Amino acid sequence: MKKLLDMTIEELKEFASGMGEKPFRGKQIFLWLQRGVRSFDDMTDLSKDVRQKLQNGLLRGEYAIGGCSVADAQKDTLDGTIKFLMKMDSEQPEYVESVFMKYKYGNTLCVSSQIGCRMGCRFCASALGGFVRNLTAGEMLGQVLAAEQYTGEAINHIVVMGMGEPFDNYENVAGFLRLLHEENGRNMSYRNMTVSTSGLIPGIRKFAEDFPQANLAISLHRLTDKGRSEIMPVNKKYPLDELLEAAREYTDATHRRITFEYTLIKGENDSQEDVKLMVKKLGGILCHVNLIPLNKVEETGFDGTSRQRAEEIAKALEKSGIAATVRRELGGEIDGACGQLRLKKIQ
Ligand code: SAH
């Protein structure tokens, strides 16, 4: 069924024409949807007749609004982080997580791009439930709208770092970024958008071409082929050196600094030897390393590196000329790691 939240202004204009209305009605509908309005009754610049007509089509099941709604929320009262369990607006009970974070420069939402994930990273909760399906552009936008509605605050940055591999769902993610960027709507700058990939090289190349102003993050976690393949099966298809070459091409083409994410797993990838390898492999790339002490996911058997050791590693990298930070610990009060809320729900 077509969902209105998936549509661009142009598509909504066609939709309005198809209903026998003037095309500009489509733009009005787009703007209401962008503000989080989901009921035609509240679209007050449409005449009563038009609203009724739209409502009738909805009731006849010709189309739906789409998106999602908040099913559960956990708030960290100290730093304001809210972890949401979002229920998709679909027939089956389907859930993803989104995380709202407050920073000095504004509010960020971490958005999911798929229900489940195909990548199978050994330390990640999203891999445990298997892959269910891709989210549509409107379902990603829906997470932003539902979080704004719930918090009463505007979201001005998004990171596609929730559940799923965004470049395994490239076109829908691209559609989502374009909906956010729509100048008549939210007009979010591409510079405020970040996409994180486990290393799908074709996606990285396409992203450099399509969104040269957006930010790219690549999850590395280990810097040998053997070691990386053990915890990230995707490395067998797209090996490390080819991935780093694609990263260099990306920075050459966009002149944008790339972020390498490095999840620190106790005793697995946090030794002096690992730091040396990082320096050797990443030196000379226009990059920044974001160190993330692993959030424990019971089922995986891995533990996180201590914050103190993480800081040490960051210092050692900085000393060798590689910009590095330890990700701020957000939501420390909220129990459960990335992906845990959904896991509890589906078990
Ligand atoms: N699939 C994409 C985006 C989702 S994951 C990717 O792999 O980049 C976002 C980041 O969180 C990735 O760097 C991922 O490796 C990391 N991550 C996954 N599980 C984690 C955990 N339990 N603790 C800390 N970081 C984790």
Boltz pocket constraint, residues with backbone or C-beta under 6 A from the ligand:
constraints:
  - pocket:
      binder: B
      contacts: [[A, 121], [A, 123], [A, 124], [A, 125], [A, 160], [A, 161], [A, 162], [A, 163], [A, 164], [A, 165], [A, 166], [A, 196], [A, 197], [A, 198], [A, 199], [A, 217], [A, 218], [A, 219], [A, 220], [A, 261], [A, 262], [A, 263], [A, 292], [A, 293], [A, 294], [A, 295], [A, 296], [A, 297], [A, 337], [A, 338]]
      max_distance: 6.0
